[in-house]
Amino acid sequence: MPDSTAAPRLETRARRRRIIVCSIVGVIVLLIACAVWVAVRALNAKNELEAALPLVDTVQTQITSGDSKAAAATTRSLADHLHAARDDTSDPIWRAAEVVPGIGPNLSAVRTLAAAASDVTDKSIVPLAQVAGTINVDSFKPVNGAVPLQPLVQVAPTVTKANSALQTDLEMVRGIDASATIGPVRDAVEKLTAALQKAGAVTDAVSRAARLLPPMLGADGPRDYVLVIQNNAEARATGGIVGALALLHTENGRISLVSQASAPDFPQLDKPVIRLPAQTEKLYGPITGEFIQDVTLTPDFATSGRLVQAMWQQRFGTKVDGVLSMDPVALSYLLKATGPVDLGGGVQLTSDNAVQVLLSASYARFSDPLEQNAFFASAAASVFNRVASGQFDTTAMLSALTQASNERRVLVWSGDAHEQSNLAGTSLAGGLPASSASVPASSASGQPFGVYLNDATGAKMDYYLHTAIGLGQASCRQDGRPNYLVQVKLSSDAPVDAAQSLPGYVTGAGLSGVPAGDTYTTVAVYAPPGSVIIGASTGGKDVAIQRATDQGHAVAHVLVKLHPGQSAVYDFQVVGAAAEGTSADAGGPQVQATPGVWPTEVGRVPFSCADVLR
């Protein structure tokens, strides 16, 4: 007999199949719809981010120039684009798609980028644009000899908060793991990281200045500082020997030049004026703390500052609140803002001739060191009077100070621990290269080395010294530690007949055991903490190095001897510390060098595993 239940069962099974098929089709359609949704949103976000990118530089330029109306309009447009990009990449469908293998890391990275960029706009760019509407660079120009401090005091909280927000977003972007993303996303991560680093350096500097300048300029009570002029013609690690000095007094924004002194006013002491760090004394000798001209043998300006403070107090009885330093090259930058100054005797100091006049011509003109020091003091005082009286172009002055600071030609040490902590880590502090711990593996910056020069001629031959530094990196070790090459080239362009044609005060006249016209220089290479210096060579031959450590840095010392017109190249090889989360330093090595009379050339040099010392 036919089964009466067969037909209903078949119908039931067919219904179930239709339901399953429909469900599968529905899920597929939903996934396709979600994929299309995400794709459309991604395209929209991409367009918004690309439209926003050029506006960042535009608004920064407008804020710097004080064009508040234009900055406000650009900021509104920037915010609209970035808010749209943030909204396009933060809905539940987008977040759910982030778990999908392959595309998930890309979506997560784009969402973080959009959120960070939007946050920077709201919490940093908008407040800073508003501040730009109330003050500009001319607000800080001295009036009747005093710098107006109230504008700085008023903007300090806003600037500090804006900088804090930007630094937080920078760390967020640095934390993106872009290793599993596609090329365009990786490029976007790198571009935003670089942009935030650039902007962060500016906001950090402005934030510190807003906090530091009022108290240092006497807003909370009078201050005294010693200004030292480092003479690059006789190299020392942070620039040159200390030749001219001046006592500055600040009170309620007014800066006064109280008195001037020179190196001969400070007889050499029998022992260091204060206890030197053991590593400093081992590397540079007790003379670092005994003779005012040698306090800058160490590349750590905080140590130099403490020594100058103690020597000034011992000699003149005044305990100063801090020490400032600059060199004649920085002075030439300031002259771009002040214009030429007359020094008497028909001598006019300009931005173009200042270095040549102060570091070369003066030695031919004055045979007496006391007359040379007086000439230096006159030049420094003339420029100071122009600045203190407000006779300068503020935009040009800001540019000059920025350039001098970036080149480590202007240094500051404060005897106030809190102020010194605010200076720490900036180029103004003149510290050793930043430790590896402060350079995240994900950052675009590489591990920093130091290359510092100290004259061993005992004369002024470094006016003719030129420095070039080449940096190389290779990945050759199974443990992932990188190999580095630091190549130092020193060249003398002194005239061949220097022994006869140059003054004895410049050549040293052979009195220190160095043949007249030759240039002797000690080179100290500082490796990042955790690194090991393998050795050094020149001309393919190994050379003996003096090994030491300084504040956790491995140090290699060599003495380089040059005849007039001669060059020498020394290669230092280093095994770097293991970098957390990466097998090599992706950003490449960086270097911090002694600022000389002439710019130091820095570049990359070829370096492979075949070149590594074994």
FIKOLMI-694720 format. One record per residue (C-alpha): residue in one letter; x, y, z. Coordinates in steps of 0.001 Angstrom, whole numbers, padded with zeros to 6 digits, always signed. Layout:
aXYZ
...
This chain:
m+000000+000000+000000
p+001270+003506-000679
d+002788+005325+002353
s+000325+008072+003206
t+002979+010021+005155
a+005617+010082+002375
a+004295+013149+000609
p+004110+015291+003742
r+007653+014229+004716
l+008993+015121+001295
e+007241+018464+001478
t+008653+019096+004939
r+012167+018238+003741
a+011773+020499+000725
r+010564+023317+002973
r+013590+022843+005225
r+015910+022867+002242
r+014309+026057+000975
i+014705+027630+004436
i+018359+026561+004615
v+019049+027741+001085
c+017266+031014+001730
s+019152+031435+004993
i+022490+030776+003284
v+021577+033104+000472
g+020442+035680+003026
v+023711+035402+004928
i+025671+035677+001690
v+023643+038689+000653
l+024159+040217+004099
l+027895+039578+003949
i+028022+041047+000472
a+026006+044024+001671
c+028350+044444+004646
a+031361+044108+002381
v+029941+046720+000032
w+029083+048917+003011
v+032604+048608+004389
a+034127+049158+000940
v+032052+052288+000361
r+032833+053585+003830
a+036523+052809+003301
l+036529+054717+000012
n+034770+057651+001653
a+037220+057610+004560
k+040163+057455+002150
n+038871+060469+000247
e+038272+062426+003458
l+041750+061637+004819
e+043416+062549+001536
a+041490+065833+001443
a+042583+066584+005016
l+046293+065855+004523
p+047361+069101+002789
l+045319+071158+005249
v+047565+070083+008145
d+050612+071899+006761
t+048430+074837+005754
v+046994+075397+009212
q+050421+074958+010829
t+051829+077685+008578
q+048866+079936+009330
i+049185+079434+013093
t+052931+080116+012996
s+052450+083287+010966
g+049676+084489+013277
d+046992+084495+010563
s+044227+083543+012997
k+041250+084077+010654
a+042681+081848+007948
a+043756+079285+010553
a+040236+079156+011977
a+038679+078597+008533
t+041210+075911+007613
t+040741+074219+010970
r+036969+073998+010452
s+037481+072388+007047
l+040086+070015+008457
a+037782+068997+011292
d+034893+068328+008894
h+037014+065960+006791
l+038496+064118+009763
h+035215+063788+011645
a+033696+062259+008532
a+036599+059808+008208
r+036260+058873+011874
d+032515+058287+011563
d+032958+056243+008390
t+035347+053843+010157
s+033777+053431+013582
d+030302+051935+013061
p+029440+048391+014321
i+029672+046811+010864
w+033199+048151+010386
r+034256+046980+013856
a+032806+043518+013203
a+034733+043272+009930
e+037995+043866+011805
v+037960+040219+012938
v+037992+038917+009363
p+041389+037391+008529
g+043334+039298+005922
i+041310+042505+005792
g+040825+042880+009562
p+044263+044370+010408
n+043854+046896+007586
l+040447+048026+008819
s+041686+048265+012401
a+044686+050355+011321
v+042545+052736+009247
r+040068+053173+012113
t+042889+054025+014531
l+044402+056463+012046
a+041113+058256+011504
a+040358+058400+015232
a+043822+059741+016074
a+043735+062377+013333
s+040268+063508+014411
d+041322+063648+018063
v+044429+065697+017245
t+042270+068194+015380
d+039747+068579+018205
k+042173+068639+021133
s+045323+070176+019644
i+044883+072027+016375
v+041595+073779+017237
p+042812+075104+020640
l+046132+076224+019151
a+044353+078000+016309
q+042242+079830+018894
v+045391+080825+020806
a+046878+082137+017554
g+043953+084525+017382
t+044955+086206+020651
i+048748+086396+020352
n+051487+086254+017710
v+055278+086259+017639
d+055375+090037+018051
s+053627+089615+021418
f+056955+088475+022879
k+059130+091250+021496
p+060833+093299+024245
v+059114+096581+025028
n+061276+099156+026814
g+063807+096410+027491
a+061341+093897+028970
v+059727+090822+027435
p+055932+090816+028039
l+055370+087693+030146
q+051614+087792+030651
p+050749+086446+027173
l+052953+083419+027849
v+051405+082852+031259
q+047902+083016+029755
v+048515+080522+026920
a+050640+078045+028895
p+047719+075844+030135
t+046136+075626+026663
v+049417+074856+024919
t+050393+072251+027526
k+047018+070497+027262
a+047158+070530+023448
n+050652+069064+023467
s+049648+066338+025919
a+046744+065291+023670
l+048941+065234+020587
q+051616+063120+022292
t+048930+060653+023424
d+047638+060287+019870
l+051183+059907+018581
e+051697+056949+020912
m+048368+055497+019714
v+049539+055628+016091
r+052958+054265+017007
g+051177+051299+018561
i+049581+050256+015246
d+050917+046917+014040
a+051215+047573+010310
s+053147+044395+009532
a+050012+042581+008249
t+048545+045525+006341
i+048641+046312+002639
g+051051+048858+001178
p+048722+051896+001071
v+047726+051381+004717
r+051369+051009+005785
d+052179+054195+003899
a+049322+055992+005644
v+050572+054828+009052
e+054088+056022+008260
k+052884+059384+006926
l+050666+060118+009909
t+053378+058997+012328
a+055887+061314+010637
a+053380+064199+010596
l+052528+063755+014273
q+056208+063490+015189
k+056925+066726+013343
a+053964+068501+014913
g+054711+066956+018302
a+058247+068317+018274
v+056843+071813+017727
t+054073+071595+020340
d+056451+070037+022856
a+058954+072866+022370
v+056254+075547+022629
s+054728+073878+025682
r+058076+073737+027471
a+058845+077331+026514
a+055497+078531+027845
r+056242+076849+031187
l+059927+077726+031413
l+060339+081256+030054
p+058246+083206+032606
p+060131+081959+035704
m+063494+082052+033923
l+062838+085657+032900
g+062125+086651+036482
a+058328+086443+036675
d+058554+084874+040148
g+061594+086809+041317
p+064978+087971+040011
r+067363+085506+038386
d+071056+085550+037474
y+072638+083561+034631
v+076094+083163+033181
l+076226+083287+029386
v+079253+081505+027932
i+080453+081857+024343
q+081972+078614+023062
n+084785+079125+020552
n+084488+076440+017850
a+087953+077275+016493
e+089253+075146+019384
a+086790+072269+019520
r+085202+070864+022619
a+082463+068216+022767
t+079553+070695+022951
g+081145+073219+020596
g+084364+074836+021721
i+086423+076208+024562
v+084774+078743+026856
g+086328+082086+025974
a+083998+084978+026807
l+081461+085006+029652
a+078776+087451+030775
l+076553+087784+033834
l+072892+088365+032909
h+070174+089495+035325
t+066457+088915+034644
e+063533+090455+036525
n+059903+090807+035410
g+060908+090063+031831
r+063724+092617+031766
i+067174+091255+030800
s+070276+093200+031832
l+073938+092647+031012
v+075598+093097+034407
s+079262+092281+033737
q+081607+090410+031427
a+084610+088163+031990
s+087015+086000+030001
a+088987+082813+030509
p+092085+084545+031984
d+089863+085721+034876
f+089680+082078+036015
p+093095+080699+037013
q+093431+076925+036752
l+092463+075201+039995
d+094449+072545+041838
k+091485+070173+041816
p+087999+070064+040290
v+085777+072849+041617
i+083094+070238+042357
r+083284+066474+042383
l+083209+065154+038847
p+081245+062035+037872
a+083768+059182+037946
q+083159+058296+034288
t+083628+061935+033214
e+086919+062195+035068
k+088159+058890+033608
l+087263+059931+030048
y+088247+063588+030049
g+090475+064024+033090
p+090239+066168+036207
i+091091+069252+034132
t+087414+069256+033081
g+086619+070690+036496
e+089788+072729+036982
f+089989+075043+033964
i+087099+077151+032638
q+088152+076513+029023
d+087810+072757+029522
v+084404+072467+031207
t+082958+071567+027794
l+085249+068574+027239
t+082259+066462+028290
p+079317+066214+025866
d+076919+066443+028837
f+076132+070156+029142
a+074406+069697+032515
t+077818+068781+033942
s+079383+071798+032201
g+076656+074046+033613
r+077254+072932+037185
l+080997+073499+036739
v+080532+077031+035369
q+078122+077853+038199
a+080646+076704+040817
m+083606+078458+039157
w+081703+081743+038819
q+080661+081624+042463
q+084196+080846+043597
r+085647+083672+041503
f+083008+086390+041886
g+080873+085325+044850
t+077535+085113+042984
k+075702+081791+042794
v+073867+081978+039499
d+070549+080274+038762
g+071660+078748+035496
v+074080+078762+032577
l+073394+079624+028935
s+075680+078891+026018
m+075985+079893+022387
d+078686+079984+019734
p+079690+082497+017027
v+077773+080530+014394
a+074570+080973+016426
l+075510+084637+016764
s+075625+084873+012961
y+072082+083474+012813
l+070855+086135+015257
l+072420+088827+013093
k+069987+087838+010322
a+067255+089121+012635
t+069023+092138+014151
g+070882+093341+011099
p+074575+094379+011148
v+076207+095829+014260
d+079183+098191+014360
l+082113+097122+016558
g+084205+100262+016083
g+087434+100681+014207
g+085579+100362+010927
v+084485+096777+011677
q+080887+095841+010972
l+079622+092432+012019
t+077044+090839+009702
s+075407+087461+009422
d+077653+086731+006446
n+081016+087662+007977
a+080536+086980+011708
v+082110+083507+011711
q+085112+084588+009643
v+085638+087808+011603
l+085331+086245+015070
l+087044+082894+014489
s+089754+083794+012002
a+090338+087466+011175
s+090391+088515+014829
y+093486+086375+015468
a+095335+088059+012625
r+094234+091480+013826
f+094932+091032+017540
s+098069+089230+018718
d+097256+089741+022406
p+094715+087172+023744
l+093295+089842+026059
e+092513+092051+023058
q+090927+089062+021323
n+088720+088401+024342
a+087725+092077+024507
f+086761+091951+020823
f+084614+088856+021454
a+082970+090558+024419
s+082246+093673+022367
a+080585+091615+019650
a+078446+089690+022136
a+077413+092868+023966
s+076465+094643+020729
v+074187+091826+019621
f+072740+091497+023132
n+071842+095199+023235
r+070015+094889+019914
v+068021+091907+021151
a+067248+093332+024608
s+065969+096568+023099
g+063689+094768+020655
q+065554+095914+017557
f+065014+092775+015496
d+062583+091055+013181
t+060606+088604+015329
t+059953+086024+012607
a+063627+086007+011606
m+064644+085783+015268
l+062374+082783+015845
s+063861+081110+012778
a+067416+081881+013945
l+066846+080513+017432
t+065152+077397+016053
q+068053+076699+013704
a+070654+077312+016414
s+068769+075079+018834
n+068371+072269+016306
e+072118+072398+015661
r+072831+072369+019433
r+074509+075763+019224
v+072315+077205+021976
l+072305+075304+025272
v+070609+075879+028613
w+071200+074468+032089
s+068997+075430+035044
g+069960+075034+038683
d+066272+074513+039458
a+065594+070753+039391
h+062025+071153+038124
e+063049+073467+035300
q+065949+071203+034382
s+063581+068231+034157
n+061462+070238+031695
l+064579+070928+029637
a+065698+067287+029687
g+065358+065494+026379
t+065426+068691+024308
s+068311+069858+022135
l+068627+072878+024436
a+069630+070637+027356
g+072721+069375+025543
g+072422+065866+026965
l+073862+062617+025682
p+072006+060786+022879
a+068565+059599+023998
s+068581+056085+025412
s+067173+053259+023336
a+064289+052943+025775
s+062993+056342+024689
v+062990+055435+021010
p+060095+053031+020402
a+060712+050196+017989
s+057684+051332+015979
s+058907+054896+015589
a+060418+056262+012419
s+063508+057385+014321
g+066564+055185+014624
q+068858+054555+017537
p+071046+057611+018236
f+074838+057644+018314
g+077087+060469+019447
v+080244+061706+017712
y+082107+064304+019761
l+085337+066152+018982
n+087881+067672+021348
d+090860+069655+020103
a+094243+068178+021014
t+096322+070797+019182
g+096041+073433+021884
a+095356+076145+019325
k+092712+077488+016926
m+093200+075172+013934
d+089638+073830+014046
y+088536+076816+011975
y+089932+074720+009109
l+088434+071400+010243
h+085542+069769+008399
t+083574+066749+009599
a+081488+064193+007720
i+079704+061274+009360
g+078410+058226+007503
l+075999+055736+009061
g+075345+052170+007962
q+073304+049243+009235
a+073130+045529+008473
s+071198+042553+009885
c+073660+039691+010144
r+073117+038031+013518
q+070837+035142+014409
d+069879+036857+017662
g+068415+039792+015710
r+070840+042386+017090
p+071743+044882+014358
n+075271+045688+013206
y+076125+049352+012781
l+078877+051304+011086
v+079752+054836+012183
q+082203+056356+009724
v+083938+059585+010766
k+085847+061628+008223
l+087932+064601+009358
s+089509+066950+006812
s+091821+069922+007205
d+091681+072667+004597
a+094395+074684+006299
p+096853+076266+003847
v+099839+074086+003034
d+102150+076766+004453
a+100028+077178+007600
a+103097+077000+009826
q+104401+080202+008222
s+101277+081990+006984
l+099048+081688+010068
p+099630+083404+013430
g+101398+081313+016044
y+098373+081705+018314
v+096307+079871+015673
t+098785+077056+014929
g+100087+076667+018466
a+103626+077267+017140
g+104552+073722+018107
l+104581+074620+021808
s+102303+071720+022819
g+104275+069149+020866
v+102003+069317+017801
p+103816+070437+014634
a+102719+073929+013615
g+099964+073720+010996
d+098870+070210+011964
t+095511+069496+013581
y+095144+066878+016318
t+091635+065880+017379
t+090278+063282+019777
v+087124+061622+018487
a+084695+059999+020928
v+081958+057755+019514
y+079065+057058+021895
a+076944+053976+021146
p+073300+053564+022256
p+072845+051929+025684
g+073032+048151+025503
s+075329+048248+022475
v+078860+046867+022191
i+081645+048573+020238
i+083482+045850+018307
g+086428+047925+017116
a+087689+050614+014768
s+089787+050770+011631
t+091254+053269+009197
g+092555+052537+005735
g+091589+048893+006201
k+093793+048507+009277
d+092582+048031+012847
v+093372+050844+015266
a+093622+050783+019027
i+090747+052523+020806
q+090363+053724+024362
r+087223+052061+025711
a+085039+053557+028403
t+081418+054018+029441
d+079498+057209+030134
q+075963+057186+031558
g+075321+053726+030123
h+076850+054456+026708
a+079788+052430+025421
v+082458+054906+024265
a+085404+054540+021878
h+088145+057197+021829
v+090777+057691+019094
l+093303+060437+018329
v+093287+061702+014728
k+096305+063575+013349
l+096049+065674+010192
h+098571+067637+008139
p+097298+070689+006218
g+095064+069536+003343
q+094871+065972+004652
s+091796+063822+005374
a+091363+060699+007488
v+088475+058233+007651
y+087821+056078+010729
d+085249+053273+010781
f+083684+052274+014104
q+081647+049068+014219
v+078967+048412+016812
v+076595+045589+017701
g+073329+047167+018778
a+071028+046174+021590
a+068209+043746+020833
a+065175+045864+019968
e+061906+044716+021505
g+059441+043579+018855
t+061837+043900+015931
s+065015+042267+014744
a+066613+045474+013553
d+066371+049209+013812
a+063897+049963+011024
g+064443+053710+011177
g+068189+053473+010665
p+070823+054930+012989
q+070894+058645+013808
v+073742+060778+015143
q+074292+063725+017449
a+077559+065539+016763
t+079737+068381+017993
p+078662+071619+016295
g+081754+072907+014530
v+082642+076064+012655
w+081241+074451+009512
p+078151+072228+009180
t+078685+068513+009776
e+077733+066412+006764
v+075647+063368+007732
g+074591+060627+005343
r+074211+056908+004768
v+077122+054700+003692
p+077050+051161+002236
f+077448+048460+004885
s+076818+044740+004470
c+077436+041539+006401
a+080633+041045+004396
d+082007+044240+005981
v+081339+043212+009586
l+084407+042752+011771
r+084731+039192+013063
